[in-house]
């Protein structure tokens, strides 16, 4: 992939890479990953159903309504299949 940047932006990128002791490639990759993560977060925040599900999950954790480990999940699923 070829990336053409404004000279000022390229200079800032080079400086940031140098300050963070990273290559320019690593710095660009990190910036893209950060952008995509922020974009995904914005999409979730814009989805009322997703926010409601997250709030319910947080409440369940606070109430201790959580299971851990694959054995616990299998046991729970077996109980549901028997019903």
Secondary structure as GFF3:
##gff-version 3
##sequence-region A 1 83
A	DSSP	alpha_helix	7	19	.	.	.	ID=ss1
A	DSSP	alpha_helix	24	45	.	.	.	ID=ss2
A	DSSP	alpha_helix	48	62	.	.	.	ID=ss3
A	DSSP	alpha_helix	70	82	.	.	.	ID=ss4
###
